[in-house]
Amino acid sequence: MRITRNELVALLRVAGRHDEIGRAQQRLPDRVDSERHGGLLDELGLDLHELLRPTGGPNLSDRLGGPLAPESSG
């Protein structure tokens, strides 16, 4: 799954995980690929699938303006 750092930060903000935003902004590249950057995401304690999971209401990606689907590789 691919997501921009700004989208990930927005997901953290919506999820109320404000204490993790600074570390994410400092350590993550502009474009995050969950496979390529999985180790770094784990190190930061970030799980993209968890952040995108519906939490008793609208999906977080919907609340940000649309689906954050995996990009096709071709």
C-alpha positions in Angstrom: 0.0 0.0 0.0 1.3 3.5 -0.8 0.4 6.7 1.0 2.0 10.1 1.2 3.5 11.2 4.5 0.9 14.0 4.6 -2.0 11.6 4.3 -0.5 9.4 7.0 -0.1 12.4 9.3 -3.7 13.4 8.6 -4.8 9.9 9.5 -2.9 10.1 12.8 -4.5 13.5 13.5 -8.0 12.2 12.8 -7.3 9.2 15.0 -6.2 11.5 17.9 -2.6 10.1 17.8 -1.0 13.6 18.0 2.0 12.4 19.9 3.1 10.3 16.9 2.8 13.1 14.3 6.2 14.7 14.9 8.1 11.4 14.7 6.3 10.5 11.5 7.0 13.9 9.9 10.7 13.7 10.8 11.4 10.0 9.9 9.1 9.0 7.0 9.8 9.8 3.4 7.4 11.9 1.3 5.9 8.8 -0.2 5.5 5.7 2.1 5.2 2.2 0.7 4.1 -0.2 3.4 6.2 -3.0 1.9 9.3 -1.0 1.2 9.2 1.0 4.5 7.6 -1.7 6.6 10.5 -1.8 9.0 10.4 1.9 9.6 6.6 1.8 10.1 7.0 -1.0 12.6 9.8 0.9 14.4 7.4 3.9 14.7 4.5 1.7 15.8 2.4 2.6 12.7 0.1 0.2 11.0 -1.5 1.6 7.9 -4.2 -1.0 7.8 -5.1 -0.2 11.4 -5.2 3.5 10.7 -7.5 2.9 7.7 -9.8 0.5 9.5 -13.3 1.8 10.2 -13.7 2.7 13.8 -17.3 2.5 14.6 -18.1 5.1 12.0 -17.0 6.2 8.6 -13.7 4.9 7.4 -11.0 7.4 8.2 -9.9 7.6 4.6 -13.5 8.6 3.7 -13.4 11.3 6.4 -10.3 12.6 4.6 -12.0 13.0 1.3 -11.8 9.7 -0.4 -10.4 6.2 -0.5 -6.7 5.6 0.0 -6.4 2.5 -2.1 -3.2 0.7 -3.0 -1.6 2.0 -6.2 -1.3 -0.4 -9.1 2.2 -1.3 -10.0 1.7 -1.2 -13.7 
